[in-house]
Amino acid sequence: MWIVVYITQNREASNIATELLREAGLSVKVRTVGTKSENVYGCYEILLPESQVEEGHRILISNLF
């Protein structure tokens, strides 16, 4: 099962988070949230397999906060 581990407010932040997780060898999916307005989505959900959630949180916290 895929779990949302992080929500970003723009595509750039989504790309940064996704790259960090993929560089660590994790499987990542990105899903848009909200309505599409002028080819821009509101938020992006970063999802990981349930087995990788703990490691993903650790990576995001140590690099983004």
Sequence and secondary structure as in RCSB ss.txt:
>XXXX:A:sequence
MWIVVYITQNREASNIATELLREAGLSVKVRTVGTKSENVYGCYEILLPESQVEEGHRILISNLF
>XXXX:A:secstr
 EEEEEEESSHHHHHHHHHHHHHTT   EEEEES  BTTB SEEEEEEEGGGHHHHHHHHHHHH 
